[in-house]
Amino acid sequence: MSSMKIKVDLLNTLESLPEDTFQLFCHELVHREGKPRVRRCRVEGKCRLDIVDVLVSTFTEAGAVNVAVETLQEIGCNQEAKQLAEEARRGS
């Protein structure tokens, strides 16, 4: 899947989240288990486009979708997680 397609899929998913859910996503991203870690300063006060860049630069294109799907599931956004995973599969 192309880098641009991944970024568009991630952005569409994050834009579909209400603001409070987006903030919860960012909080969970900072506090997730495993490496690499996302530092709070990289997500605090950032817009959805910036968070997409953080995901891709931290986890690579391949890992960014997986981390986003896991994070969405952690905060109870199972439909959004499923949709993102399906979009990613279709694009690969």
PDB file of N, CA, C and O in Angstrom:
ATOM      1  N   MET A   1       0.843  -1.169   0.000  1.00  0.00           N
ATOM      2  CA  MET A   1       0.000   0.000   0.000  1.00  0.00           C
ATOM      3  C   MET A   1       0.889   1.234   0.000  1.00  0.00           C
ATOM      4  O   MET A   1       1.926   1.258   0.663  1.00  0.00           O
ATOM      5  N   SER A   2       0.496   2.233  -0.724  1.00  0.00           N
ATOM      6  CA  SER A   2       1.323   3.430  -0.818  1.00  0.00           C
ATOM      7  C   SER A   2       1.260   4.225   0.476  1.00  0.00           C
ATOM      8  O   SER A   2       0.289   4.151   1.230  1.00  0.00           O
ATOM      9  N   SER A   3       2.313   4.981   0.709  1.00  0.00           N
ATOM     10  CA  SER A   3       2.398   5.814   1.901  1.00  0.00           C
ATOM     11  C   SER A   3       1.247   6.813   1.940  1.00  0.00           C
ATOM     12  O   SER A   3       0.673   7.061   3.000  1.00  0.00           O
ATOM     13  N   MET A   4       0.909   7.386   0.788  1.00  0.00           N
ATOM     14  CA  MET A   4      -0.173   8.369   0.745  1.00  0.00           C
ATOM     15  C   MET A   4      -1.505   7.716   1.082  1.00  0.00           C
ATOM     16  O   MET A   4      -2.311   8.310   1.798  1.00  0.00           O
ATOM     17  N   LYS A   5      -1.755   6.516   0.589  1.00  0.00           N
ATOM     18  CA  LYS A   5      -3.006   5.804   0.859  1.00  0.00           C
ATOM     19  C   LYS A   5      -3.126   5.511   2.349  1.00  0.00           C
ATOM     20  O   LYS A   5      -4.200   5.671   2.929  1.00  0.00           O
ATOM     21  N   ILE A   6      -2.051   5.090   2.960  1.00  0.00           N
ATOM     22  CA  ILE A   6      -2.060   4.816   4.396  1.00  0.00           C
ATOM     23  C   ILE A   6      -2.395   6.080   5.168  1.00  0.00           C
ATOM     24  O   ILE A   6      -3.231   6.059   6.071  1.00  0.00           O
ATOM     25  N   LYS A   7      -1.743   7.177   4.813  1.00  0.00           N
ATOM     26  CA  LYS A   7      -1.984   8.439   5.510  1.00  0.00           C
ATOM     27  C   LYS A   7      -3.430   8.906   5.333  1.00  0.00           C
ATOM     28  O   LYS A   7      -4.042   9.403   6.278  1.00  0.00           O
ATOM     29  N   VAL A   8      -3.968   8.747   4.139  1.00  0.00           N
ATOM     30  CA  VAL A   8      -5.359   9.134   3.886  1.00  0.00           C
ATOM     31  C   VAL A   8      -6.306   8.274   4.714  1.00  0.00           C
ATOM     32  O   VAL A   8      -7.245   8.795   5.316  1.00  0.00           O
ATOM     33  N   ASP A   9      -6.074   6.969   4.751  1.00  0.00           N
ATOM     34  CA  ASP A   9      -6.921   6.072   5.545  1.00  0.00           C
ATOM     35  C   ASP A   9      -6.860   6.428   7.032  1.00  0.00           C
ATOM     36  O   ASP A   9      -7.887   6.470   7.710  1.00  0.00           O
ATOM     37  N   LEU A  10      -5.658   6.683   7.527  1.00  0.00           N
ATOM     38  CA  LEU A  10      -5.504   7.061   8.932  1.00  0.00           C
ATOM     39  C   LEU A  10      -6.205   8.386   9.216  1.00  0.00           C
ATOM     40  O   LEU A  10      -6.912   8.520  10.215  1.00  0.00           O
ATOM     41  N   LEU A  11      -6.007   9.355   8.339  1.00  0.00           N
ATOM     42  CA  LEU A  11      -6.622  10.664   8.530  1.00  0.00           C
ATOM     43  C   LEU A  11      -8.146  10.566   8.495  1.00  0.00           C
ATOM     44  O   LEU A  11      -8.825  11.163   9.331  1.00  0.00           O
ATOM     45  N   ASN A  12      -8.680   9.824   7.543  1.00  0.00           N
ATOM     46  CA  ASN A  12     -10.137   9.657   7.468  1.00  0.00           C
ATOM     47  C   ASN A  12     -10.689   9.044   8.746  1.00  0.00           C
ATOM     48  O   ASN A  12     -11.743   9.448   9.238  1.00  0.00           O
ATOM     49  N   THR A  13      -9.965   8.065   9.276  1.00  0.00           N
ATOM     50  CA  THR A  13     -10.404   7.420  10.514  1.00  0.00           C
ATOM     51  C   THR A  13     -10.382   8.401  11.680  1.00  0.00           C
ATOM     52  O   THR A  13     -11.356   8.498  12.427  1.00  0.00           O
ATOM     53  N   LEU A  14      -9.283   9.127  11.841  1.00  0.00           N
ATOM     54  CA  LEU A  14      -9.189  10.071  12.954  1.00  0.00           C
ATOM     55  C   LEU A  14     -10.197  11.205  12.814  1.00  0.00           C
ATOM     56  O   LEU A  14     -10.734  11.685  13.813  1.00  0.00           O
ATOM     57  N   GLU A  15     -10.456  11.633  11.586  1.00  0.00           N
ATOM     58  CA  GLU A  15     -11.430  12.703  11.383  1.00  0.00           C
ATOM     59  C   GLU A  15     -12.853  12.246  11.682  1.00  0.00           C
ATOM     60  O   GLU A  15     -13.725  13.072  11.953  1.00  0.00           O
ATOM     61  N   SER A  16     -13.091  10.950  11.635  1.00  0.00           N
ATOM     62  CA  SER A  16     -14.434  10.441  11.941  1.00  0.00           C
ATOM     63  C   SER A  16     -14.708  10.406  13.446  1.00  0.00           C
ATOM     64  O   SER A  16     -15.852  10.232  13.864  1.00  0.00           O
ATOM     65  N   LEU A  17     -13.667  10.571  14.254  1.00  0.00           N
ATOM     66  CA  LEU A  17     -13.827  10.517  15.709  1.00  0.00           C
ATOM     67  C   LEU A  17     -14.277  11.874  16.255  1.00  0.00           C
ATOM     68  O   LEU A  17     -13.758  12.910  15.841  1.00  0.00           O
ATOM     69  N   PRO A  18     -15.236  11.872  17.177  1.00  0.00           N
ATOM     70  CA  PRO A  18     -15.568  13.122  17.874  1.00  0.00           C
ATOM     71  C   PRO A  18     -14.339  13.620  18.639  1.00  0.00           C
ATOM     72  O   PRO A  18     -13.443  12.836  18.952  1.00  0.00           O
ATOM     73  N   GLU A  19     -14.295  14.893  18.933  1.00  0.00           N
ATOM     74  CA  GLU A  19     -13.113  15.497  19.565  1.00  0.00           C
ATOM     75  C   GLU A  19     -12.715  14.794  20.860  1.00  0.00           C
ATOM     76  O   GLU A  19     -11.530  14.539  21.074  1.00  0.00           O
ATOM     77  N   ASP A  20     -13.671  14.475  21.726  1.00  0.00           N
ATOM     78  CA  ASP A  20     -13.314  13.828  22.999  1.00  0.00           C
ATOM     79  C   ASP A  20     -12.735  12.431  22.771  1.00  0.00           C
ATOM     80  O   ASP A  20     -11.846  11.998  23.504  1.00  0.00           O
ATOM     81  N   THR A  21     -13.235  11.733  21.765  1.00  0.00           N
ATOM     82  CA  THR A  21     -12.712  10.402  21.443  1.00  0.00           C
ATOM     83  C   THR A  21     -11.320  10.512  20.829  1.00  0.00           C
ATOM     84  O   THR A  21     -10.449   9.684  21.099  1.00  0.00           O
ATOM     85  N   PHE A  22     -11.113  11.536  20.002  1.00  0.00           N
ATOM     86  CA  PHE A  22      -9.783  11.781  19.433  1.00  0.00           C
ATOM     87  C   PHE A  22      -8.772  12.048  20.548  1.00  0.00           C
ATOM     88  O   PHE A  22      -7.650  11.542  20.504  1.00  0.00           O
ATOM     89  N   GLN A  23      -9.166  12.838  21.545  1.00  0.00           N
ATOM     90  CA  GLN A  23      -8.275  13.114  22.672  1.00  0.00           C
ATOM     91  C   GLN A  23      -7.960  11.832  23.450  1.00  0.00           C
ATOM     92  O   GLN A  23      -6.834  11.634  23.906  1.00  0.00           O
ATOM     93  N   LEU A  24      -8.952  10.979  23.593  1.00  0.00           N
ATOM     94  CA  LEU A  24      -8.756   9.686  24.252  1.00  0.00           C
ATOM     95  C   LEU A  24      -7.794   8.816  23.441  1.00  0.00           C
ATOM     96  O   LEU A  24      -6.949   8.129  24.015  1.00  0.00           O
ATOM     97  N   PHE A  25      -7.916   8.841  22.115  1.00  0.00           N
ATOM     98  CA  PHE A  25      -7.003   8.118  21.230  1.00  0.00           C
ATOM     99  C   PHE A  25      -5.567   8.587  21.480  1.00  0.00           C
ATOM    100  O   PHE A  25      -4.659   7.770  21.633  1.00  0.00           O
ATOM    101  N   CYS A  26      -5.371   9.899  21.518  1.00  0.00           N
ATOM    102  CA  CYS A  26      -4.023  10.449  21.743  1.00  0.00           C
ATOM    103  C   CYS A  26      -3.486  10.044  23.111  1.00  0.00           C
ATOM    104  O   CYS A  26      -2.313   9.694  23.244  1.00  0.00           O
ATOM    105  N   HIS A  27      -4.341  10.092  24.123  1.00  0.00           N
ATOM    106  CA  HIS A  27      -3.938   9.690  25.476  1.00  0.00           C
ATOM    107  C   HIS A  27      -3.496   8.221  25.483  1.00  0.00           C
ATOM    108  O   HIS A  27      -2.458   7.874  26.046  1.00  0.00           O
ATOM    109  N   GLU A  28      -4.294   7.383  24.856  1.00  0.00           N
ATOM    110  CA  GLU A  28      -3.980   5.949  24.810  1.00  0.00           C
ATOM    111  C   GLU A  28      -2.691   5.699  24.022  1.00  0.00           C
ATOM    112  O   GLU A  28      -1.911   4.813  24.372  1.00  0.00           O
ATOM    113  N   LEU A  29      -2.470   6.464  22.978  1.00  0.00           N
ATOM    114  CA  LEU A  29      -1.263   6.335  22.160  1.00  0.00           C
ATOM    115  C   LEU A  29      -0.013   6.599  23.001  1.00  0.00           C
ATOM    116  O   LEU A  29       0.985   5.888  22.878  1.00  0.00           O
ATOM    117  N   VAL A  30      -0.072   7.615  23.848  1.00  0.00           N
ATOM    118  CA  VAL A  30       1.059   7.958  24.708  1.00  0.00           C
ATOM    119  C   VAL A  30       1.284   6.882  25.774  1.00  0.00           C
ATOM    120  O   VAL A  30       2.423   6.616  26.158  1.00  0.00           O
ATOM    121  N   HIS A  31       0.203   6.269  26.248  1.00  0.00           N
ATOM    122  CA  HIS A  31       0.309   5.321  27.358  1.00  0.00           C
ATOM    123  C   HIS A  31       0.307   3.860  26.928  1.00  0.00           C
ATOM    124  O   HIS A  31       0.196   2.969  27.770  1.00  0.00           O
ATOM    125  N   ARG A  32       0.426   3.604  25.643  1.00  0.00           N
ATOM    126  CA  ARG A  32       0.383   2.219  25.170  1.00  0.00           C
ATOM    127  C   ARG A  32       1.632   1.460  25.611  1.00  0.00           C
ATOM    128  O   ARG A  32       2.701   2.038  25.808  1.00  0.00           O
ATOM    129  N   GLU A  33       1.462   0.151  25.759  1.00  0.00           N
ATOM    130  CA  GLU A  33       2.588  -0.725  26.085  1.00  0.00           C
ATOM    131  C   GLU A  33       3.403  -0.933  24.812  1.00  0.00           C
ATOM    132  O   GLU A  33       2.901  -0.747  23.703  1.00  0.00           O
ATOM    133  N   GLY A  34       4.620  -1.308  24.979  1.00  0.00           N
ATOM    134  CA  GLY A  34       5.435  -1.660  23.817  1.00  0.00           C
ATOM    135  C   GLY A  34       6.251  -0.508  23.278  1.00  0.00           C
ATOM    136  O   GLY A  34       6.048   0.654  23.632  1.00  0.00           O
ATOM    137  N   LYS A  35       7.152  -0.853  22.438  1.00  0.00           N
ATOM    138  CA  LYS A  35       8.074   0.101  21.839  1.00  0.00           C
ATOM    139  C   LYS A  35       7.800   0.181  20.346  1.00  0.00           C
ATOM    140  O   LYS A  35       7.261  -0.771  19.781  1.00  0.00           O
ATOM    141  N   PRO A  36       8.144   1.257  19.697  1.00  0.00           N
ATOM    142  CA  PRO A  36       8.636   2.499  20.289  1.00  0.00           C
ATOM    143  C   PRO A  36       7.525   3.260  21.005  1.00  0.00           C
ATOM    144  O   PRO A  36       6.341   3.060  20.731  1.00  0.00           O
ATOM    145  N   ARG A  37       7.919   4.123  21.911  1.00  0.00           N
ATOM    146  CA  ARG A  37       6.967   4.911  22.680  1.00  0.00           C
ATOM    147  C   ARG A  37       6.711   6.239  21.973  1.00  0.00           C
ATOM    148  O   ARG A  37       7.570   6.752  21.255  1.00  0.00           O
ATOM    149  N   VAL A  38       5.530   6.780  22.185  1.00  0.00           N
ATOM    150  CA  VAL A  38       5.194   8.115  21.669  1.00  0.00           C
ATOM    151  C   VAL A  38       5.223   9.063  22.854  1.00  0.00           C
ATOM    152  O   VAL A  38       4.517   8.862  23.842  1.00  0.00           O
ATOM    153  N   ARG A  39       6.037  10.090  22.750  1.00  0.00           N
ATOM    154  CA  ARG A  39       6.148  11.047  23.845  1.00  0.00           C
ATOM    155  C   ARG A  39       4.958  12.003  23.828  1.00  0.00           C
ATOM    156  O   ARG A  39       4.447  12.374  22.771  1.00  0.00           O
ATOM    157  N   ARG A  40       4.540  12.384  25.015  1.00  0.00           N
ATOM    158  CA  ARG A  40       3.380  13.255  25.176  1.00  0.00           C
ATOM    159  C   ARG A  40       3.521  14.552  24.359  1.00  0.00           C
ATOM    160  O   ARG A  40       2.548  15.018  23.767  1.00  0.00           O
ATOM    161  N   CYS A  41       4.712  15.124  24.329  1.00  0.00           N
ATOM    162  CA  CYS A  41       4.913  16.387  23.609  1.00  0.00           C
ATOM    163  C   CYS A  41       4.656  16.255  22.109  1.00  0.00           C
ATOM    164  O   CYS A  41       4.429  17.254  21.427  1.00  0.00           O
ATOM    165  N   ARG A  42       4.690  15.039  21.600  1.00  0.00           N
ATOM    166  CA  ARG A  42       4.446  14.835  20.168  1.00  0.00           C
ATOM    167  C   ARG A  42       2.961  14.798  19.824  1.00  0.00           C
ATOM    168  O   ARG A  42       2.594  14.923  18.656  1.00  0.00           O
ATOM    169  N   VAL A  43       2.104  14.627  20.829  1.00  0.00           N
ATOM    170  CA  VAL A  43       0.662  14.573  20.542  1.00  0.00           C
ATOM    171  C   VAL A  43      -0.138  15.687  21.192  1.00  0.00           C
ATOM    172  O   VAL A  43      -1.221  16.017  20.710  1.00  0.00           O
ATOM    173  N   GLU A  44       0.364  16.279  22.277  1.00  0.00           N
ATOM    174  CA  GLU A  44      -0.381  17.310  22.990  1.00  0.00           C
ATOM    175  C   GLU A  44      -0.676  18.502  22.092  1.00  0.00           C
ATOM    176  O   GLU A  44       0.230  19.103  21.516  1.00  0.00           O
ATOM    177  N   GLY A  45      -1.953  18.833  21.983  1.00  0.00           N
ATOM    178  CA  GLY A  45      -2.363  20.000  21.224  1.00  0.00           C
ATOM    179  C   GLY A  45      -2.249  19.865  19.719  1.00  0.00           C
ATOM    180  O   GLY A  45      -2.383  20.855  18.999  1.00  0.00           O
ATOM    181  N   LYS A  46      -2.005  18.670  19.233  1.00  0.00           N
ATOM    182  CA  LYS A  46      -1.812  18.459  17.798  1.00  0.00           C
ATOM    183  C   LYS A  46      -3.137  18.149  17.102  1.00  0.00           C
ATOM    184  O   LYS A  46      -4.064  17.607  17.704  1.00  0.00           O
ATOM    185  N   CYS A  47      -3.198  18.504  15.837  1.00  0.00           N
ATOM    186  CA  CYS A  47      -4.383  18.201  15.038  1.00  0.00           C
ATOM    187  C   CYS A  47      -4.283  16.774  14.501  1.00  0.00           C
ATOM    188  O   CYS A  47      -3.255  16.114  14.653  1.00  0.00           O
ATOM    189  N   ARG A  48      -5.336  16.319  13.888  1.00  0.00           N
ATOM    190  CA  ARG A  48      -5.388  14.946  13.385  1.00  0.00           C
ATOM    191  C   ARG A  48      -4.315  14.674  12.339  1.00  0.00           C
ATOM    192  O   ARG A  48      -3.737  13.588  12.316  1.00  0.00           O
ATOM    193  N   LEU A  49      -4.046  15.637  11.484  1.00  0.00           N
ATOM    194  CA  LEU A  49      -3.012  15.481  10.453  1.00  0.00           C
ATOM    195  C   LEU A  49      -1.639  15.284  11.097  1.00  0.00           C
ATOM    196  O   LEU A  49      -0.847  14.455  10.649  1.00  0.00           O
ATOM    197  N   ASP A  50      -1.370  16.050  12.144  1.00  0.00           N
ATOM    198  CA  ASP A  50      -0.098  15.889  12.866  1.00  0.00           C
ATOM    199  C   ASP A  50       0.010  14.504  13.495  1.00  0.00           C
ATOM    200  O   ASP A  50       1.086  13.904  13.497  1.00  0.00           O
ATOM    201  N   ILE A  51      -1.095  13.995  14.028  1.00  0.00           N
ATOM    202  CA  ILE A  51      -1.084  12.670  14.658  1.00  0.00           C
ATOM    203  C   ILE A  51      -0.820  11.583  13.618  1.00  0.00           C
ATOM    204  O   ILE A  51      -0.134  10.601  13.907  1.00  0.00           O
ATOM    205  N   VAL A  52      -1.356  11.752  12.421  1.00  0.00           N
ATOM    206  CA  VAL A  52      -1.058  10.810  11.331  1.00  0.00           C
ATOM    207  C   VAL A  52       0.447  10.794  11.073  1.00  0.00           C
ATOM    208  O   VAL A  52       1.043   9.726  10.934  1.00  0.00           O
ATOM    209  N   ASP A  53       1.059  11.970  11.010  1.00  0.00           N
ATOM    210  CA  ASP A  53       2.502  12.047  10.787  1.00  0.00           C
ATOM    211  C   ASP A  53       3.280  11.388  11.924  1.00  0.00           C
ATOM    212  O   ASP A  53       4.283  10.715  11.684  1.00  0.00           O
ATOM    213  N   VAL A  54       2.819  11.582  13.161  1.00  0.00           N
ATOM    214  CA  VAL A  54       3.467  10.947  14.313  1.00  0.00           C
ATOM    215  C   VAL A  54       3.370   9.421  14.200  1.00  0.00           C
ATOM    216  O   VAL A  54       4.351   8.712  14.423  1.00  0.00           O
ATOM    217  N   LEU A  55       2.186   8.928  13.855  1.00  0.00           N
ATOM    218  CA  LEU A  55       2.007   7.478  13.709  1.00  0.00           C
ATOM    219  C   LEU A  55       2.957   6.901  12.661  1.00  0.00           C
ATOM    220  O   LEU A  55       3.633   5.905  12.915  1.00  0.00           O
ATOM    221  N   VAL A  56       3.007   7.526  11.489  1.00  0.00           N
ATOM    222  CA  VAL A  56       3.822   7.001  10.388  1.00  0.00           C
ATOM    223  C   VAL A  56       5.313   7.152  10.683  1.00  0.00           C
ATOM    224  O   VAL A  56       6.095   6.244  10.399  1.00  0.00           O
ATOM    225  N   SER A  57       5.711   8.290  11.251  1.00  0.00           N
ATOM    226  CA  SER A  57       7.143   8.480  11.519  1.00  0.00           C
ATOM    227  C   SER A  57       7.629   7.606  12.677  1.00  0.00           C
ATOM    228  O   SER A  57       8.796   7.217  12.711  1.00  0.00           O
ATOM    229  N   THR A  58       6.754   7.301  13.610  1.00  0.00           N
ATOM    230  CA  THR A  58       7.147   6.480  14.764  1.00  0.00           C
ATOM    231  C   THR A  58       7.101   4.989  14.451  1.00  0.00           C
ATOM    232  O   THR A  58       7.994   4.239  14.846  1.00  0.00           O
ATOM    233  N   PHE A  59       6.063   4.564  13.744  1.00  0.00           N
ATOM    234  CA  PHE A  59       5.824   3.126  13.566  1.00  0.00           C
ATOM    235  C   PHE A  59       5.999   2.639  12.128  1.00  0.00           C
ATOM    236  O   PHE A  59       5.743   1.466  11.855  1.00  0.00           O
ATOM    237  N   THR A  60       6.418   3.484  11.215  1.00  0.00           N
ATOM    238  CA  THR A  60       6.498   3.217   9.771  1.00  0.00           C
ATOM    239  C   THR A  60       5.103   3.030   9.194  1.00  0.00           C
ATOM    240  O   THR A  60       4.133   2.868   9.935  1.00  0.00           O
ATOM    241  N   GLU A  61       5.007   3.053   7.887  1.00  0.00           N
ATOM    242  CA  GLU A  61       3.696   2.899   7.248  1.00  0.00           C
ATOM    243  C   GLU A  61       3.050   1.571   7.645  1.00  0.00           C
ATOM    244  O   GLU A  61       1.863   1.518   7.966  1.00  0.00           O
ATOM    245  N   ALA A  62       3.842   0.508   7.618  1.00  0.00           N
ATOM    246  CA  ALA A  62       3.301  -0.826   7.905  1.00  0.00           C
ATOM    247  C   ALA A  62       2.770  -0.915   9.329  1.00  0.00           C
ATOM    248  O   ALA A  62       1.701  -1.481   9.556  1.00  0.00           O
ATOM    249  N   GLY A  63       3.491  -0.373  10.272  1.00  0.00           N
ATOM    250  CA  GLY A  63       3.089  -0.477  11.663  1.00  0.00           C
ATOM    251  C   GLY A  63       2.045   0.527  12.105  1.00  0.00           C
ATOM    252  O   GLY A  63       1.317   0.277  13.065  1.00  0.00           O
ATOM    253  N   ALA A  64       1.958   1.665  11.419  1.00  0.00           N
ATOM    254  CA  ALA A  64       1.052   2.738  11.834  1.00  0.00           C
ATOM    255  C   ALA A  64      -0.405   2.283  11.851  1.00  0.00           C
ATOM    256  O   ALA A  64      -1.146   2.600  12.782  1.00  0.00           O
ATOM    257  N   VAL A  65      -0.811   1.548  10.835  1.00  0.00           N
ATOM    258  CA  VAL A  65      -2.199   1.072  10.772  1.00  0.00           C
ATOM    259  C   VAL A  65      -2.458   0.098  11.913  1.00  0.00           C
ATOM    260  O   VAL A  65      -3.495   0.180  12.571  1.00  0.00           O
ATOM    261  N   ASN A  66      -1.531  -0.822  12.155  1.00  0.00           N
ATOM    262  CA  ASN A  66      -1.707  -1.797  13.238  1.00  0.00           C
ATOM    263  C   ASN A  66      -1.825  -1.110  14.596  1.00  0.00           C
ATOM    264  O   ASN A  66      -2.684  -1.465  15.403  1.00  0.00           O
ATOM    265  N   VAL A  67      -0.963  -0.127  14.846  1.00  0.00           N
ATOM    266  CA  VAL A  67      -1.001   0.595  16.115  1.00  0.00           C
ATOM    267  C   VAL A  67      -2.310   1.376  16.233  1.00  0.00           C
ATOM    268  O   VAL A  67      -2.921   1.400  17.301  1.00  0.00           O
ATOM    269  N   ALA A  68      -2.739   2.009  15.152  1.00  0.00           N
ATOM    270  CA  ALA A  68      -3.992   2.760  15.179  1.00  0.00           C
ATOM    271  C   ALA A  68      -5.174   1.834  15.444  1.00  0.00           C
ATOM    272  O   ALA A  68      -6.057   2.169  16.233  1.00  0.00           O
ATOM    273  N   VAL A  69      -5.197   0.679  14.797  1.00  0.00           N
ATOM    274  CA  VAL A  69      -6.284  -0.292  15.001  1.00  0.00           C
ATOM    275  C   VAL A  69      -6.294  -0.760  16.461  1.00  0.00           C
ATOM    276  O   VAL A  69      -7.351  -0.796  17.091  1.00  0.00           O
ATOM    277  N   GLU A  70      -5.133  -1.115  16.994  1.00  0.00           N
ATOM    278  CA  GLU A  70      -5.049  -1.565  18.392  1.00  0.00           C
ATOM    279  C   GLU A  70      -5.511  -0.466  19.342  1.00  0.00           C
ATOM    280  O   GLU A  70      -6.238  -0.732  20.300  1.00  0.00           O
ATOM    281  N   THR A  71      -5.089   0.766  19.077  1.00  0.00           N
ATOM    282  CA  THR A  71      -5.443   1.890  19.948  1.00  0.00           C
ATOM    283  C   THR A  71      -6.940   2.167  19.890  1.00  0.00           C
ATOM    284  O   THR A  71      -7.568   2.427  20.916  1.00  0.00           O
ATOM    285  N   LEU A  72      -7.506   2.113  18.698  1.00  0.00           N
ATOM    286  CA  LEU A  72      -8.955   2.292  18.552  1.00  0.00           C
ATOM    287  C   LEU A  72      -9.713   1.222  19.333  1.00  0.00           C
ATOM    288  O   LEU A  72     -10.711   1.518  19.990  1.00  0.00           O
ATOM    289  N   GLN A  73      -9.243  -0.010  19.260  1.00  0.00           N
ATOM    290  CA  GLN A  73      -9.893  -1.095  19.999  1.00  0.00           C
ATOM    291  C   GLN A  73      -9.785  -0.869  21.506  1.00  0.00           C
ATOM    292  O   GLN A  73     -10.731  -1.142  22.246  1.00  0.00           O
ATOM    293  N   GLU A  74      -8.639  -0.373  21.957  1.00  0.00           N
ATOM    294  CA  GLU A  74      -8.433  -0.116  23.383  1.00  0.00           C
ATOM    295  C   GLU A  74      -9.438   0.892  23.930  1.00  0.00           C
ATOM    296  O   GLU A  74      -9.852   0.794  25.085  1.00  0.00           O
ATOM    297  N   ILE A  75      -9.834   1.866  23.100  1.00  0.00           N
ATOM    298  CA  ILE A  75     -10.757   2.907  23.573  1.00  0.00           C
ATOM    299  C   ILE A  75     -12.202   2.607  23.177  1.00  0.00           C
ATOM    300  O   ILE A  75     -13.079   3.461  23.306  1.00  0.00           O
ATOM    301  N   GLY A  76     -12.439   1.392  22.697  1.00  0.00           N
ATOM    302  CA  GLY A  76     -13.799   0.964  22.411  1.00  0.00           C
ATOM    303  C   GLY A  76     -14.355   1.387  21.062  1.00  0.00           C
ATOM    304  O   GLY A  76     -15.564   1.314  20.840  1.00  0.00           O
ATOM    305  N   CYS A  77     -13.494   1.825  20.165  1.00  0.00           N
ATOM    306  CA  CYS A  77     -13.931   2.225  18.817  1.00  0.00           C
ATOM    307  C   CYS A  77     -13.739   1.050  17.859  1.00  0.00           C
ATOM    308  O   CYS A  77     -12.968   1.129  16.902  1.00  0.00           O
ATOM    309  N   ASN A  78     -14.455  -0.036  18.136  1.00  0.00           N
ATOM    310  CA  ASN A  78     -14.259  -1.270  17.381  1.00  0.00           C
ATOM    311  C   ASN A  78     -14.704  -1.147  15.928  1.00  0.00           C
ATOM    312  O   ASN A  78     -14.073  -1.726  15.043  1.00  0.00           O
ATOM    313  N   GLN A  79     -15.773  -0.408  15.665  1.00  0.00           N
ATOM    314  CA  GLN A  79     -16.226  -0.237  14.285  1.00  0.00           C
ATOM    315  C   GLN A  79     -15.197   0.524  13.459  1.00  0.00           C
ATOM    316  O   GLN A  79     -14.910   0.153  12.321  1.00  0.00           O
ATOM    317  N   GLU A  80     -14.646   1.580  14.030  1.00  0.00           N
ATOM    318  CA  GLU A  80     -13.628   2.366  13.337  1.00  0.00           C
ATOM    319  C   GLU A  80     -12.367   1.535  13.115  1.00  0.00           C
ATOM    320  O   GLU A  80     -11.736   1.622  12.062  1.00  0.00           O
ATOM    321  N   ALA A  81     -12.007   0.732  14.106  1.00  0.00           N
ATOM    322  CA  ALA A  81     -10.832  -0.136  13.983  1.00  0.00           C
ATOM    323  C   ALA A  81     -11.032  -1.144  12.860  1.00  0.00           C
ATOM    324  O   ALA A  81     -10.135  -1.369  12.047  1.00  0.00           O
ATOM    325  N   LYS A  82     -12.208  -1.743  12.821  1.00  0.00           N
ATOM    326  CA  LYS A  82     -12.521  -2.734  11.788  1.00  0.00           C
ATOM    327  C   LYS A  82     -12.485  -2.098  10.402  1.00  0.00           C
ATOM    328  O   LYS A  82     -11.939  -2.666   9.457  1.00  0.00           O
ATOM    329  N   GLN A  83     -13.070  -0.921  10.300  1.00  0.00           N
ATOM    330  CA  GLN A  83     -13.112  -0.218   9.008  1.00  0.00           C
ATOM    331  C   GLN A  83     -11.706   0.144   8.529  1.00  0.00           C
ATOM    332  O   GLN A  83     -11.391  -0.025   7.352  1.00  0.00           O
ATOM    333  N   LEU A  84     -10.863   0.638   9.432  1.00  0.00           N
ATOM    334  CA  LEU A  84      -9.489   0.992   9.072  1.00  0.00           C
ATOM    335  C   LEU A  84      -8.722  -0.245   8.621  1.00  0.00           C
ATOM    336  O   LEU A  84      -8.008  -0.201   7.618  1.00  0.00           O
ATOM    337  N   ALA A  85      -8.863  -1.339   9.350  1.00  0.00           N
ATOM    338  CA  ALA A  85      -8.171  -2.583   8.987  1.00  0.00           C
ATOM    339  C   ALA A  85      -8.622  -3.064   7.608  1.00  0.00           C
ATOM    340  O   ALA A  85      -7.801  -3.517   6.810  1.00  0.00           O
ATOM    341  N   GLU A  86      -9.914  -2.969   7.328  1.00  0.00           N
ATOM    342  CA  GLU A  86     -10.425  -3.386   6.015  1.00  0.00           C
ATOM    343  C   GLU A  86      -9.899  -2.485   4.902  1.00  0.00           C
ATOM    344  O   GLU A  86      -9.521  -2.969   3.836  1.00  0.00           O
ATOM    345  N   GLU A  87      -9.873  -1.181   5.146  1.00  0.00           N
ATOM    346  CA  GLU A  87      -9.330  -0.237   4.154  1.00  0.00           C
ATOM    347  C   GLU A  87      -7.867  -0.562   3.862  1.00  0.00           C
ATOM    348  O   GLU A  87      -7.437  -0.551   2.709  1.00  0.00           O
ATOM    349  N   ALA A  88      -7.115  -0.847   4.908  1.00  0.00           N
ATOM    350  CA  ALA A  88      -5.691  -1.146   4.747  1.00  0.00           C
ATOM    351  C   ALA A  88      -5.498  -2.436   3.948  1.00  0.00           C
ATOM    352  O   ALA A  88      -4.616  -2.519   3.093  1.00  0.00           O
ATOM    353  N   ARG A  89      -6.332  -3.442   4.233  1.00  0.00           N
ATOM    354  CA  ARG A  89      -6.237  -4.700   3.489  1.00  0.00           C
ATOM    355  C   ARG A  89      -6.574  -4.503   2.014  1.00  0.00           C
ATOM    356  O   ARG A  89      -5.923  -5.059   1.129  1.00  0.00           O
ATOM    357  N   ARG A  90      -7.596  -3.708   1.776  1.00  0.00           N
ATOM    358  CA  ARG A  90      -7.996  -3.456   0.386  1.00  0.00           C
ATOM    359  C   ARG A  90      -6.911  -2.748  -0.407  1.00  0.00           C
ATOM    360  O   ARG A  90      -6.731  -2.986  -1.601  1.00  0.00           O
ATOM    361  N   GLY A  91      -6.187  -1.866   0.291  1.00  0.00           N
ATOM    362  CA  GLY A  91      -5.166  -1.082  -0.400  1.00  0.00           C
ATOM    363  C   GLY A  91      -3.861  -1.794  -0.613  1.00  0.00           C
ATOM    364  O   GLY A  91      -3.024  -1.327  -1.384  1.00  0.00           O
ATOM    365  N   SER A  92      -3.660  -2.924   0.056  1.00  0.00           N
ATOM    366  CA  SER A  92      -2.362  -3.598  -0.060  1.00  0.00           C
ATOM    367  C   SER A  92      -2.303  -4.518  -1.245  1.00  0.00           C
ATOM    368  O   SER A  92      -1.278  -5.158  -1.479  1.00  0.00           O
TER     369      SER A  92
END
